[in-house]
Amino acid sequence: QLQVTESGGGLVQPGESLTLSCKSSDFTGIHGAVGWFRQAPGKERDGIACISGNNEVTRYDDSVKDRVTISRDDAKNTVTLRMDSLGPEDTGLYYCAVTDTGGGNYCWLSTAWFDHWGQGTQVTVSS
């Protein structure tokens, strides 16, 4: 079973930036599509951004598309999510998810589409 691990969460002030990282237990890297999801207290898990297995396609939720960048660093076997101009509405538990299928030029912001999930990293935006 592939293990997925998120890191980089924390407490930040409004307006600040934060970069989250996602790694997998596959030492050869993350080959499938990767998605980042956010779950606020009492709410459903919503898709924030995803990147295709071949890195050619990225998708962003409309609510964050001007402030968020997802990218894959194959040399570090890491997928990162950079978030700028954070506000209280960005508070939540952020999950990384990975598909089994490698490659591919598509990804979807749907929880049902991903096969492996991390435990999440908490992001709190507060002054």
N, C-alpha and C positions, 0 to 999 in steps of 0.2 A: 504494500500500500504506500503510495507516494505521500510523503509528509510535506506540508506547506507551512512556512513560518513567516509571519509578518514582524516588522520592527519599525521603530522610528516614531511611534506615537508619543504624546505627552501633553502637557499643559502649555498653551500659548496664548498670547494676548490678541485681541482683535486687530486685524491688519497685518499680522505677521505671516510668515510662510513656514511650511513644514514639508519634509520629504519622507515618505514611507517607503520601505523596502520589502520585497517579497523574494524568498528563496525556497527551493525545493530540496528534497533529500536525494534527488538524482544528481550524482556528482558530475554528470556530463552536461547539466544545465536544464533549463526549463524550455521544452520544445513545443509545447502546446500553446493555445491561446491563453491569455491571462486576463483576469478581470479584477477590478477593485469595487467593493461594495461597502456601503455604510448603513449601519443600523442605529438609529437614534432610540432612546428609551421609549418603550411602548409603541414603537412603530415597526413597520416591515423593513426587511433588508432591501435596500435600493441600489441599483447599479450606478456607479460613478463614471467608470472608464474601463475600456478593454483594449487589448492589442492582439492582433492576429498572430498565429504561429510563425508566419514568415515576416513579421514586422511591417508589412506594407499597409495594413489597415488599422486605424484607431477609431474608436467611437467614444463620445462623451455625452453624458446627460446634459440636457439643455441648461439645467440650473448651475452647472459648473464649467461649461465648455470654455469660457474665457479666462478661467483662473487655474485650470488644472492641466497637467501634462503627464501622460503615461509614456514610459520608455523602457526599452530592454537593453541591458548591457550584457552581451553574451560573454565577454571576457570575465565578468564577475558573476555570471550565472544569476543575475538579479533583474527583477523588474521593479521599477520605482514609480511612485506617484508623487509628483510635486504639486503642492497646493499653495496658491498665493492669495493674499487679501482675505485671510480666513475671518469668518464671522461666527457668532454663537450658533448659527444654523448648521454649521459644519461639525458640531459636536456629535460624537457617536463612536461606536465600535467599528473599526474599519477591517474588513476581511479581504484577503487575497484568495483567488480561486483559479484553478488550472484545469484545462481539459486534458484528457488522455491522448487525444489525437495530435500528433506533431504537425508542423507546417500549416498550410492552409492560409488563405487570404481573406478570412472573415472572422468576425467575433460578434457576440450579442450580449447585451446588458440584461441577461436573464439568469436568475439563480439556477434554473433547471438545466441550463446548458453546460454547466461546469461539473467536473467529476470529483475534484479534490479541493478541500477548504482548509484554511488555517484557523487558528483559535481567535484571531483578531487582535488588533492593537488599538488602545483607547486614545482618542483625540478629544481634548477638551479645550474649547476656546472661550476664555473668560478673562475679564479684567479684574 
